[in-house]
Structures are given as structure tokens and as C-alpha cells.
């Protein structure tokens, strides 16, 4: 089996490129690398491949859990390993497609991912929320326990500092011992192709995508999710578009304003995605879908 990856920001057209290539070759299966496509019932707002696409080409790592469940990168990594093994046993190639950078790195680099320690994390977050400490204070505490790990992050980065200290305290070993961190880009057996667009083109595509999702029934989909007796998990609620439409459904906020906020938030997210992927020197960038398909085809032929 050969595995190749196609990455890029949201609404860049990755899924169409992968689907067309897989259909043409007949020996590829698509592995979704999207942190929100794992939720059942979250279809329109995630632009999840539809029934026709899934009938034409096998798709993996979609609809893994209910929307009220939490889902972590470690669970994704385990599911991806199982999917890739199955594809290999069938004698096919794997096309990893998506824009969730951490999930991709978990597969491409087989990251050693520390466990979660919710009680420790909650205690640290409470200290911050109550104003007893600032992120820099927690960073200083981390520096005493794990100077290597502390040196890899800014003292003002609350999320990363809390996570590193959570692991250091919870696991009883320095956070930095779990690997070189995301700043390292070791050699990998999975070639990566990126589909790039100019920022203004990304903005245009995002706006068009939201218009299409609304026409396809996004608001009704969110209403169905909100009406579930089990509710929606904290993670699922933060999905692009869902958080804003939930404000309309649950709180009565004006739909037009909610959609405008969703578009703006998605554009900001796309900028962060672009920055994440651009830092990885292993990604070969394509300026057009045809060029991306050609690079993927070449990688499959060379490494297959």
C-alpha cells in the first residue's frame, strides 16, 4: 500500500480532487482527515461526502461517533491505523484528505500523544479563570518541571501551557519526553501535496460554500442536532458554522448576523490552517486542482 496526503484550507476543493483521482484510478480509498466529519448527523455543515461519492469510492473515518460524544486525536489516530491496515490488506492505495493539521500529523508522523488528565486540566483552568494566576505563572511552574517543554512555547499561550502542565503533572513525566513536538518535521513515508489558493479566492469560496450549505438545509440540520435528548458535545458545538447557527436556533439571534459571523470565523480559521501547513517543508504545493492531481498521481506511481 502507498499512502499519500492531500491537504489545504477549508473550501479549497481537496475532496473533489481526491474523488476524481480515486474514481479514475480505481485502486484508491479515501481517508478523511477532518475532526468534525467524525460526528454522525453533522453532514451539511462539514461538507461531508454524500452517498454518491461514498458509493463510487470507499471512504473512511466518517461518522465514527454521535454528536454528544467527545472525540480526541488519540481516538482518531487509532481509527486511522485500523483503516490504513485494511486498505493495505485489500491491495489498495490510501488518499488522506483533509484540513485538520494535528490529525494529519498524528497519522503522517505517528505522533506519541500524551493522555488526558481532566481533573488536572480543570484545576489549572480554574486557577486562570479565577484570576489566581496568569498563563505566565503557569509557564514558570512548567519551566521548573520541564524546562525543555516550556522553552517550546510562549508564556502567553494559555492553551499550550495548560496542556503541557496537565500532562507533566498528570503523567508524572515531562511533556517534552513524549516527542520532539510539532515543530519537528521528520522524514515520512507519506508524500504530502497541498492545494493552494490566494487569500481572496479562499474568502470567495468560503462565502459560496456557506450559501450552498444554507440552501442544502444547514439550519434544519442544526435544529435536529439541537433537539437531540443527548445534546451536543462541547467539541461538536464549536464546529465552524454550527456554533453560529446554534445561536440562532437556541437563542433567537438573527440568522443573517449568525451566518456573517460564521463566514468571518471560517475565513480566520482558513488563515490559521494556511499558516500551519506552510510551516511543514515536506508539503509540495500545487496552484491548481489539475496540478495537485498530477502530483498525487506521480507520488502513487513512484512509491506504489
C-alpha atoms as a printed R data frame, in Angstrom:
    type eleno elety resid chain resno       x      y       z
1   ATOM     1    CA   UNK     A     1   0.000  0.000   0.000
2   ATOM     2    CA   UNK     A     2   1.019  3.558  -0.710
3   ATOM     3    CA   UNK     A     3  -0.474  6.379   1.337
4   ATOM     4    CA   UNK     A     4  -0.430  9.946   0.065
5   ATOM     5    CA   UNK     A     5  -1.990 13.048   1.586
6   ATOM     6    CA   UNK     A     6  -3.813 15.996   0.041
7   ATOM     7    CA   UNK     A     7  -4.025 18.998   2.357
8   ATOM     8    CA   UNK     A     8  -5.235 22.564   2.204
9   ATOM     9    CA   UNK     A     9  -7.540 25.065   3.827
10  ATOM    10    CA   UNK     A    10 -11.280 24.661   4.112
11  ATOM    11    CA   UNK     A    11 -13.235 25.089   0.860
12  ATOM    12    CA   UNK     A    12 -10.121 24.635  -1.272
13  ATOM    13    CA   UNK     A    13 -11.605 21.782  -3.283
14  ATOM    14    CA   UNK     A    14  -9.497 18.945  -1.851
15  ATOM    15    CA   UNK     A    15 -12.351 16.450  -1.694
16  ATOM    16    CA   UNK     A    16 -13.267 16.896  -5.369
17  ATOM    17    CA   UNK     A    17  -9.662 16.399  -6.473
18  ATOM    18    CA   UNK     A    18  -9.310 13.236  -4.398
19  ATOM    19    CA   UNK     A    19 -12.641 11.816  -5.517
20  ATOM    20    CA   UNK     A    20 -11.914 12.410  -9.207
21  ATOM    21    CA   UNK     A    21  -8.470 10.825  -8.902
22  ATOM    22    CA   UNK     A    22  -9.742  7.812  -6.972
23  ATOM    23    CA   UNK     A    23 -12.538  7.252  -9.492
24  ATOM    24    CA   UNK     A    24 -10.120  7.456 -12.412
25  ATOM    25    CA   UNK     A    25  -7.587  5.053 -10.913
26  ATOM    26    CA   UNK     A    26  -9.914  2.544  -9.308
27  ATOM    27    CA   UNK     A    27  -7.290  1.429  -6.785
28  ATOM    28    CA   UNK     A    28  -7.606  4.136  -4.122
29  ATOM    29    CA   UNK     A    29  -9.652  4.580  -0.956
30  ATOM    30    CA   UNK     A    30 -10.171  7.952   0.714
31  ATOM    31    CA   UNK     A    31  -9.343  8.524   4.376
32  ATOM    32    CA   UNK     A    32 -10.975 11.664   5.770
33  ATOM    33    CA   UNK     A    33  -8.748 13.808   7.989
34  ATOM    34    CA   UNK     A    34 -11.402 16.123   9.413
35  ATOM    35    CA   UNK     A    35 -12.088 16.498  13.120
36  ATOM    36    CA   UNK     A    36 -15.792 17.252  12.586
37  ATOM    37    CA   UNK     A    37 -16.656 14.687   9.916
38  ATOM    38    CA   UNK     A    38 -16.300 12.024  12.601
39  ATOM    39    CA   UNK     A    39 -19.697 13.098  14.024
40  ATOM    40    CA   UNK     A    40 -22.851 11.416  12.756
41  ATOM    41    CA   UNK     A    41 -25.563 13.805  11.661
42  ATOM    42    CA   UNK     A    42 -23.171 16.688  11.075
43  ATOM    43    CA   UNK     A    43 -23.237 16.384   7.311
44  ATOM    44    CA   UNK     A    44 -24.138 19.621   5.557
45  ATOM    45    CA   UNK     A    45 -22.084 21.940   7.743
46  ATOM    46    CA   UNK     A    46 -18.978 19.787   7.381
47  ATOM    47    CA   UNK     A    47 -19.410 19.290   3.609
48  ATOM    48    CA   UNK     A    48 -19.198 15.568   4.295
49  ATOM    49    CA   UNK     A    49 -19.032 13.383   1.164
50  ATOM    50    CA   UNK     A    50 -22.512 12.288   0.154
51  ATOM    51    CA   UNK     A    51 -23.966  8.906  -0.686
52  ATOM    52    CA   UNK     A    52 -22.962  9.046  -4.351
53  ATOM    53    CA   UNK     A    53 -19.312  9.799  -3.535
54  ATOM    54    CA   UNK     A    54 -19.176  7.040  -0.945
55  ATOM    55    CA   UNK     A    55 -20.751  4.586  -3.357
56  ATOM    56    CA   UNK     A    56 -18.178  5.428  -6.012
57  ATOM    57    CA   UNK     A    57 -15.107  5.272  -3.756
58  ATOM    58    CA   UNK     A    58 -14.696  3.765  -0.274
59  ATOM    59    CA   UNK     A    59 -14.420  6.479   2.395
60  ATOM    60    CA   UNK     A    60 -13.077  6.024   5.913
61  ATOM    61    CA   UNK     A    61 -13.183  7.871   9.258
62  ATOM    62    CA   UNK     A    62 -16.598  9.392   8.683
63  ATOM    63    CA   UNK     A    63 -19.496  9.058  11.156
64  ATOM    64    CA   UNK     A    64 -17.455  7.434  13.911
65  ATOM    65    CA   UNK     A    65 -19.290  8.830  16.952
66  ATOM    66    CA   UNK     A    66 -22.529 10.516  17.997
67  ATOM    67    CA   UNK     A    67 -22.509 14.331  18.238
68  ATOM    68    CA   UNK     A    68 -22.899 14.221  22.024
69  ATOM    69    CA   UNK     A    69 -19.603 12.336  22.399
70  ATOM    70    CA   UNK     A    70 -16.175 13.875  22.823
71  ATOM    71    CA   UNK     A    71 -13.561 12.730  20.331
72  ATOM    72    CA   UNK     A    72  -9.813 13.075  20.807
73  ATOM    73    CA   UNK     A    73  -6.859 12.939  18.449
74  ATOM    74    CA   UNK     A    74  -5.717  9.669  20.046
75  ATOM    75    CA   UNK     A    75  -9.014  8.053  19.041
76  ATOM    76    CA   UNK     A    76  -8.597  9.354  15.512
77  ATOM    77    CA   UNK     A    77  -5.055  8.034  15.342
78  ATOM    78    CA   UNK     A    78  -6.192  4.565  16.379
79  ATOM    79    CA   UNK     A    79  -9.058  4.584  13.869
80  ATOM    80    CA   UNK     A    80  -6.698  5.756  11.109
81  ATOM    81    CA   UNK     A    81  -4.228  2.962  11.809
82  ATOM    82    CA   UNK     A    82  -7.029  0.411  11.521
83  ATOM    83    CA   UNK     A    83  -8.330  1.955   8.282
84  ATOM    84    CA   UNK     A    84  -4.876  2.073   6.683
85  ATOM    85    CA   UNK     A    85  -4.227 -1.548   7.608
86  ATOM    86    CA   UNK     A    86  -7.489 -2.601   5.974
87  ATOM    87    CA   UNK     A    87  -6.679 -0.656   2.810
88  ATOM    88    CA   UNK     A    88  -3.261 -2.299   2.661
89  ATOM    89    CA   UNK     A    89  -4.775 -5.754   3.070
90  ATOM    90    CA   UNK     A    90  -7.084 -5.043   0.123
91  ATOM    91    CA   UNK     A    91  -4.094 -4.082  -2.019
92  ATOM    92    CA   UNK     A    92  -5.278 -0.503  -2.475
93  ATOM    93    CA   UNK     A    93  -3.723  2.922  -2.001
94  ATOM    94    CA   UNK     A    94  -4.837  5.389   0.683
95  ATOM    95    CA   UNK     A    95  -5.614  9.021  -0.090
96  ATOM    96    CA   UNK     A    96  -5.588 11.004   3.150
97  ATOM    97    CA   UNK     A    97  -7.658 14.126   2.558
98  ATOM    98    CA   UNK     A    98  -8.440 16.959   4.933
99  ATOM    99    CA   UNK     A    99  -7.527 20.131   6.707
100 ATOM   100    CA   UNK     A   100  -7.214 19.183  10.379
101 ATOM   101    CA   UNK     A   101  -3.474 19.635  10.750
102 ATOM   102    CA   UNK     A   102  -2.964 17.917  14.093
103 ATOM   103    CA   UNK     A   103  -4.947 14.862  13.000
104 ATOM   104    CA   UNK     A   104  -2.837 14.629   9.850
105 ATOM   105    CA   UNK     A   105   0.409 14.892  11.797
106 ATOM   106    CA   UNK     A   106  -0.831 12.164  14.160
107 ATOM   107    CA   UNK     A   107  -1.037  9.817  11.176
108 ATOM   108    CA   UNK     A   108   1.823 11.017   8.969
109 ATOM   109    CA   UNK     A   109   4.328 11.233  11.828
110 ATOM   110    CA   UNK     A   110   2.770  8.570  14.081
111 ATOM   111    CA   UNK     A   111   2.934 11.037  16.960
112 ATOM   112    CA   UNK     A   112   3.313  9.818  20.518
113 ATOM   113    CA   UNK     A   113   0.320 11.579  22.029
114 ATOM   114    CA   UNK     A   114   0.063 12.046  25.801
115 ATOM   115    CA   UNK     A   115  -3.097 11.025  27.609
116 ATOM   116    CA   UNK     A   116  -5.716 13.353  29.058
117 ATOM   117    CA   UNK     A   117  -5.984 14.231  32.732
118 ATOM   118    CA   UNK     A   118  -9.301 16.107  33.031
119 ATOM   119    CA   UNK     A   119  -9.103 16.770  36.765
120 ATOM   120    CA   UNK     A   120  -5.641 18.298  36.456
121 ATOM   121    CA   UNK     A   121  -6.680 20.399  33.478
122 ATOM   122    CA   UNK     A   122  -9.843 21.590  35.238
123 ATOM   123    CA   UNK     A   123  -7.840 22.659  38.271
124 ATOM   124    CA   UNK     A   124  -5.400 24.634  36.139
125 ATOM   125    CA   UNK     A   125  -8.193 26.280  34.156
126 ATOM   126    CA   UNK     A   126  -9.948 27.218  37.405
127 ATOM   127    CA   UNK     A   127  -6.807 28.929  38.665
128 ATOM   128    CA   UNK     A   128  -6.696 31.006  35.490
129 ATOM   129    CA   UNK     A   129 -10.416 31.757  35.358
130 ATOM   130    CA   UNK     A   130 -10.488 32.887  38.984
131 ATOM   131    CA   UNK     A   131  -7.534 35.191  38.447
132 ATOM   132    CA   UNK     A   132  -5.283 33.454  40.938
133 ATOM   133    CA   UNK     A   133  -2.576 33.014  38.302
134 ATOM   134    CA   UNK     A   134  -1.785 34.190  34.784
135 ATOM   135    CA   UNK     A   135  -0.600 31.948  31.926
136 ATOM   136    CA   UNK     A   136   2.931 33.243  32.510
137 ATOM   137    CA   UNK     A   137   2.767 31.973  36.117
138 ATOM   138    CA   UNK     A   138   1.812 28.504  34.924
139 ATOM   139    CA   UNK     A   139   4.584 28.708  32.336
140 ATOM   140    CA   UNK     A   140   7.060 29.440  35.126
141 ATOM   141    CA   UNK     A   141   5.755 26.406  37.006
142 ATOM   142    CA   UNK     A   142   6.178 24.317  33.852
143 ATOM   143    CA   UNK     A   143   9.738 25.631  33.406
144 ATOM   144    CA   UNK     A   144  10.678 24.227  36.803
145 ATOM   145    CA   UNK     A   145   9.295 20.780  35.967
146 ATOM   146    CA   UNK     A   146  10.004 20.619  32.224
147 ATOM   147    CA   UNK     A   147  12.385 23.354  31.012
148 ATOM   148    CA   UNK     A   148  12.659 21.798  27.542
149 ATOM   149    CA   UNK     A   149   8.904 21.760  27.085
150 ATOM   150    CA   UNK     A   150   8.499 25.288  28.467
151 ATOM   151    CA   UNK     A   151  11.106 26.575  26.043
152 ATOM   152    CA   UNK     A   152   8.998 25.348  23.099
153 ATOM   153    CA   UNK     A   153   6.039 27.646  23.825
154 ATOM   154    CA   UNK     A   154   5.271 31.268  24.538
155 ATOM   155    CA   UNK     A   155   4.390 32.044  28.172
156 ATOM   156    CA   UNK     A   156   1.235 33.784  26.937
157 ATOM   157    CA   UNK     A   157  -0.112 30.745  25.047
158 ATOM   158    CA   UNK     A   158  -2.694 29.627  27.589
159 ATOM   159    CA   UNK     A   159  -3.891 26.545  25.750
160 ATOM   160    CA   UNK     A   160  -0.437 25.071  25.166
161 ATOM   161    CA   UNK     A   161   0.865 25.916  28.633
162 ATOM   162    CA   UNK     A   162  -2.141 24.329  30.333
163 ATOM   163    CA   UNK     A   163  -1.884 21.221  28.161
164 ATOM   164    CA   UNK     A   164   1.853 20.806  28.820
165 ATOM   165    CA   UNK     A   165   1.430 21.271  32.556
166 ATOM   166    CA   UNK     A   166  -1.602 18.958  32.579
167 ATOM   167    CA   UNK     A   167   0.487 16.160  31.052
168 ATOM   168    CA   UNK     A   168   3.566 16.837  33.177
169 ATOM   169    CA   UNK     A   169   1.572 16.719  36.403
170 ATOM   170    CA   UNK     A   170  -0.854 14.004  35.374
171 ATOM   171    CA   UNK     A   171   1.627 11.599  33.775
172 ATOM   172    CA   UNK     A   172   4.390 12.277  36.251
173 ATOM   173    CA   UNK     A   173   6.888 12.817  33.440
174 ATOM   174    CA   UNK     A   174   7.879 15.870  31.398
175 ATOM   175    CA   UNK     A   175   5.652 16.790  28.496
176 ATOM   176    CA   UNK     A   176   8.735 17.105  26.274
177 ATOM   177    CA   UNK     A   177   9.548 13.402  26.726
178 ATOM   178    CA   UNK     A   178   6.599 12.468  24.538
179 ATOM   179    CA   UNK     A   179   8.437 13.544  21.401
180 ATOM   180    CA   UNK     A   180  10.172 16.424  19.660
181 ATOM   181    CA   UNK     A   181   6.927 18.336  19.322
182 ATOM   182    CA   UNK     A   182   5.079 19.720  16.337
183 ATOM   183    CA   UNK     A   183   7.980 21.994  15.456
184 ATOM   184    CA   UNK     A   184   9.952 18.976  14.170
185 ATOM   185    CA   UNK     A   185   9.307 17.663  10.668
186 ATOM   186    CA   UNK     A   186  10.995 14.258  10.346
187 ATOM   187    CA   UNK     A   187  11.150 12.281   7.141
188 ATOM   188    CA   UNK     A   188   8.000 10.316   6.439
189 ATOM   189    CA   UNK     A   189   6.865  7.643   4.042
190 ATOM   190    CA   UNK     A   190   3.671  9.535   3.225
191 ATOM   191    CA   UNK     A   191   4.113 12.164   0.479
192 ATOM   192    CA   UNK     A   192   2.033 15.291   1.018
193 ATOM   193    CA   UNK     A   193   0.544 17.579  -1.624
194 ATOM   194    CA   UNK     A   194  -1.046 20.907  -0.784
195 ATOM   195    CA   UNK     A   195  -3.726 22.667  -2.846
196 ATOM   196    CA   UNK     A   196  -3.186 26.417  -2.537
197 ATOM   197    CA   UNK     A   197  -5.373 29.419  -3.362
198 ATOM   198    CA   UNK     A   198  -4.850 33.155  -2.927
199 ATOM   199    CA   UNK     A   199  -6.482 34.512   0.267
200 ATOM   200    CA   UNK     A   200  -9.147 36.475  -1.631
201 ATOM   201    CA   UNK     A   201 -10.080 33.350  -3.586
202 ATOM   202    CA   UNK     A   202 -10.353 31.392  -0.331
203 ATOM   203    CA   UNK     A   203 -12.651 34.092   1.046
204 ATOM   204    CA   UNK     A   204 -14.852 33.886  -2.049
205 ATOM   205    CA   UNK     A   205 -15.035 30.097  -1.933
206 ATOM   206    CA   UNK     A   206 -15.974 30.123   1.762
207 ATOM   207    CA   UNK     A   207 -18.836 32.536   1.159
208 ATOM   208    CA   UNK     A   208 -20.108 30.435  -1.743
209 ATOM   209    CA   UNK     A   209 -19.854 27.283   0.342
210 ATOM   210    CA   UNK     A   210 -21.956 28.763   3.132
211 ATOM   211    CA   UNK     A   211 -24.587 29.895   0.655
212 ATOM   212    CA   UNK     A   212 -24.742 26.359  -0.695
213 ATOM   213    CA   UNK     A   213 -24.944 24.833   2.771
214 ATOM   214    CA   UNK     A   214 -27.845 27.083   3.759
215 ATOM   215    CA   UNK     A   215 -29.656 26.165   0.545
216 ATOM   216    CA   UNK     A   216 -28.999 22.476   1.280
217 ATOM   217    CA   UNK     A   217 -30.649 22.711   4.709
218 ATOM   218    CA   UNK     A   218 -27.960 23.681   7.215
219 ATOM   219    CA   UNK     A   219 -30.395 25.395   9.586
220 ATOM   220    CA   UNK     A   220 -32.714 22.371   9.645
221 ATOM   221    CA   UNK     A   221 -29.733 20.105  10.297
222 ATOM   222    CA   UNK     A   222 -28.670 22.223  13.272
223 ATOM   223    CA   UNK     A   223 -32.257 22.216  14.606
224 ATOM   224    CA   UNK     A   224 -32.263 18.415  14.520
225 ATOM   225    CA   UNK     A   225 -28.970 18.280  16.389
226 ATOM   226    CA   UNK     A   226 -30.134 20.796  18.992
227 ATOM   227    CA   UNK     A   227 -33.308 18.780  19.590
228 ATOM   228    CA   UNK     A   228 -31.435 15.567  20.419
229 ATOM   229    CA   UNK     A   229 -32.168 14.424  24.001
230 ATOM   230    CA   UNK     A   230 -28.475 13.673  24.479
231 ATOM   231    CA   UNK     A   231 -27.474 17.164  23.387
232 ATOM   232    CA   UNK     A   232 -24.302 18.105  21.529
233 ATOM   233    CA   UNK     A   233 -20.788 17.777  22.905
234 ATOM   234    CA   UNK     A   234 -18.644 20.782  23.733
235 ATOM   235    CA   UNK     A   235 -16.328 19.952  20.839
236 ATOM   236    CA   UNK     A   236 -19.088 19.471  18.269
237 ATOM   237    CA   UNK     A   237 -20.703 22.765  19.321
238 ATOM   238    CA   UNK     A   238 -17.562 24.631  18.337
239 ATOM   239    CA   UNK     A   239 -17.617 23.396  14.734
240 ATOM   240    CA   UNK     A   240 -17.475 26.117  12.107
241 ATOM   241    CA   UNK     A   241 -20.991 27.216  11.243
242 ATOM   242    CA   UNK     A   242 -22.662 25.079  13.870
243 ATOM   243    CA   UNK     A   243 -21.804 27.349  16.795
244 ATOM   244    CA   UNK     A   244 -23.222 30.356  14.998
245 ATOM   245    CA   UNK     A   245 -26.377 28.656  13.736
246 ATOM   246    CA   UNK     A   246 -26.942 27.207  17.207
247 ATOM   247    CA   UNK     A   247 -27.048 30.793  18.467
248 ATOM   248    CA   UNK     A   248 -29.894 31.387  16.005
249 ATOM   249    CA   UNK     A   249 -31.719 28.145  16.846
250 ATOM   250    CA   UNK     A   250 -31.305 28.196  20.617
251 ATOM   251    CA   UNK     A   251 -31.043 31.888  21.440
252 ATOM   252    CA   UNK     A   252 -33.009 33.547  18.660
253 ATOM   253    CA   UNK     A   253 -30.099 35.502  17.205
254 ATOM   254    CA   UNK     A   254 -30.709 36.897  13.721
255 ATOM   255    CA   UNK     A   255 -29.813 34.275  11.125
256 ATOM   256    CA   UNK     A   256 -28.154 36.762   8.775
257 ATOM   257    CA   UNK     A   257 -25.846 38.002  11.516
258 ATOM   258    CA   UNK     A   258 -25.034 34.451  12.587
259 ATOM   259    CA   UNK     A   259 -24.120 33.436   9.048
260 ATOM   260    CA   UNK     A   260 -21.966 36.528   8.581
261 ATOM   261    CA   UNK     A   261 -20.121 35.652  11.777
262 ATOM   262    CA   UNK     A   262 -19.708 32.058  10.608
263 ATOM   263    CA   UNK     A   263 -18.207 33.193   7.314
264 ATOM   264    CA   UNK     A   264 -15.812 35.549   9.071
265 ATOM   265    CA   UNK     A   265 -14.779 32.920  11.608
266 ATOM   266    CA   UNK     A   266 -14.205 30.380   8.836
267 ATOM   267    CA   UNK     A   267 -12.022 32.842   6.938
268 ATOM   268    CA   UNK     A   268  -9.929 33.397  10.049
269 ATOM   269    CA   UNK     A   269  -9.657 29.659  10.546
270 ATOM   270    CA   UNK     A   270  -8.503 29.235   6.946
271 ATOM   271    CA   UNK     A   271  -5.693 31.736   7.567
272 ATOM   272    CA   UNK     A   272  -4.557 29.657  10.560
273 ATOM   273    CA   UNK     A   273  -4.759 26.468   8.504
274 ATOM   274    CA   UNK     A   274  -2.624 28.021   5.778
275 ATOM   275    CA   UNK     A   275  -0.023 29.099   8.337
276 ATOM   276    CA   UNK     A   276   0.048 25.607   9.873
277 ATOM   277    CA   UNK     A   277   0.574 23.824   6.571
278 ATOM   278    CA   UNK     A   278   3.073 26.356   5.223
279 ATOM   279    CA   UNK     A   279   5.361 25.608   8.160
280 ATOM   280    CA   UNK     A   280   5.715 21.996   7.000
281 ATOM   281    CA   UNK     A   281   8.595 21.898   4.476
282 ATOM   282    CA   UNK     A   282   7.605 18.412   3.330
283 ATOM   283    CA   UNK     A   283   4.431 19.553   1.584
284 ATOM   284    CA   UNK     A   284   4.660 20.076  -2.177
285 ATOM   285    CA   UNK     A   285   2.279 22.833  -3.236
286 ATOM   286    CA   UNK     A   286   0.006 22.888  -6.266
287 ATOM   287    CA   UNK     A   287  -1.613 26.009  -7.675
288 ATOM   288    CA   UNK     A   288  -4.489 24.241  -9.447
289 ATOM   289    CA   UNK     A   289  -6.600 21.110  -8.938
290 ATOM   290    CA   UNK     A   290  -5.099 19.575 -12.075
291 ATOM   291    CA   UNK     A   291  -1.579 20.139 -10.783
292 ATOM   292    CA   UNK     A   292  -2.496 18.656  -7.410
293 ATOM   293    CA   UNK     A   293  -3.943 15.566  -9.101
294 ATOM   294    CA   UNK     A   294  -0.794 15.203 -11.188
295 ATOM   295    CA   UNK     A   295   1.457 15.389  -8.130
296 ATOM   296    CA   UNK     A   296  -0.644 12.817  -6.297
297 ATOM   297    CA   UNK     A   297  -0.641 10.517  -9.329
298 ATOM   298    CA   UNK     A   298   3.130 10.793  -9.566
299 ATOM   299    CA   UNK     A   299   3.560 10.044  -5.851
300 ATOM   300    CA   UNK     A   300   1.350  6.970  -6.152
301 ATOM   301    CA   UNK     A   301   3.253  5.691  -9.172
302 ATOM   302    CA   UNK     A   302   6.695  6.342  -7.682
303 ATOM   303    CA   UNK     A   303   6.004  4.973  -4.221
304 ATOM   304    CA   UNK     A   304   3.434  2.343  -5.126
